[in-house]
Amino acid sequence: MFQRIQTVYLFLAALLAALYLYSPVMIFESRTFSESLRAWEMKYWIAGYYVYVIAIAAGISIGASLFATALFKFPMLQKLLTLLSIAAMLSCFIYVLQKWYLEDYRQDTIFYWGNITPWVVIILNALAIRGISKDQDLLKSYDRMR
């Protein structure tokens, strides 16, 4: 299963996306206390229900990356799922940035180190796409040799 480098990149991307859910993304500080907000705790209120936006988007990214590791025989579908994973992690980062920038909090709010993780996942997915493209080029050159 781990015969190609893009499979390793996709597996690491899924692992880091799972760890992202437990990393702190915002810190609320005041004179008397300090509280961290983890990524899976970010929620949005819609029509009487809480929707855990980050958990859903990170779950899509994890699922797409893990499913893409199994689809090594279908490189175009593998690329598509990798792009879906990139889009999901980018939406996670944009949602946290929007919450931090546009919400009015009573405490000081710090944009914390956990927000680096989506960018690492995006880079790993981009490296996986590059590896998939190299495999496709190699297969095309073998077809020309026949």
N, C-alpha and C positions, 0 to 999 in steps of 0.2 A: 504494500500500500504506500509506503514512504520511499518509492523508487525515484521519484522526481523531486527536484528542489521546490517546485511550486506547491506540492502537497505539504511540505514542511512549512512553507510560508502560510498557506491557508489554515493549517492546524494551529500554528502560533497566533494567527489573527483571531481565530475562534476562541482560543484560550485567553488572550488579552481582552477580548470583548466581554468574556464572562467575568474576568477580574475587574473590568471597568464598572460593573454594576455595584461593586462593593467599595470602590474608591471614593473618597470625598471630593465633591466638585465645587461646593461653596461652603464657606465658613462664616457664621454670624457671630460678631463680637460686639460686646458692650463693656461697660466698666466692670460689671459684676460676673459675667459669664461668657463662655465661648462654646458654640455648638456647631458641629459639622453636619452637613447634609450630604448623604451618599447619593449616588446616581439613581439607584432603584427607588429611592424615596421621592423623587421628583414626580409630581402628579399635576393633573389639569382637571378642573371641575367643569363637566359638561352635562347639562340636563339632569342634575341631581346625582350624578355618579362621578367618582374619581377615575380618571384614566391615567394609568402609569405609562406615560409616553416614552420615557427613556428605556424602561424595561421591555416594552414592545419592540422598539426600534433595535435595541441591542440583541434581543432574541431573534429578530429577523436576520441580523448580521451573523450571529452565531450559527443559526440554522443554514443560512446560505453558504457560509464558509465550509461547514462540515459536510453539507451535501455536495459541494463542488469538489471536495477531496475524493469522493466516490465516483465522480463522473469523468475520470481521466480518458475514457474512450470517446467522449463527446466534448471536444475542446471549445466549440462555440457556446454550448450551454454552460460550460464551466466558466468561460469569460463573462457571460451574462449574469450568472449568480455572483461572481466576484464583483461585478459592477453594482449589483443590488446591495451587496455587503458594504461597499464604499458609500453608497447613497444613504444607507441606514445609519452608518457611523457619522457621516457628515451631518445628518439631521439631528443626531444626538448632541453633537457639539453646538450646532446652531440653536437648538432649543435651550440648552443651558446658558448660552451667551445671551439669548433674548430674555430669559428669566432674570439673569443677573443685571442686565443693562436697563431693561424697561420697568421692572417691578420696583415699587417704592417700599423699601424695608425700613423698619424702625432702628435696626442695629446697623453697624458697619458690616458690609458684605464683601468678602474676599473671594475672588475667582481663583480656585485652588488647583494644586498640581494634578489632580485626577483628570483634568481636561486635556492633558497631553496624550493620554491613552488612545482616544479616537484617532489622533493623527498618526500614531504608531501603527494602529490597525489599518489605516488607509494606505500607509507606505508599504506594509506587508502585502496587502492585497494588490497594490500596483506592481510590486516585485513578482507576485504570482502571475499576474497578467503577462508580464514580460517573459516569464518562463514558459507559459502556455504558448505564446507567440513563437518563441524559439523552437519549441517542440513541433509546432505546425510547420515552420520553415524547414526543419529537418526532415519531416515526413514528405514534404513536397519535393525536396532534393532527392530522396530515395525513390519517389515515383518517377522522376525524370531519368534516373539511372536505369530503370527497367526497360 
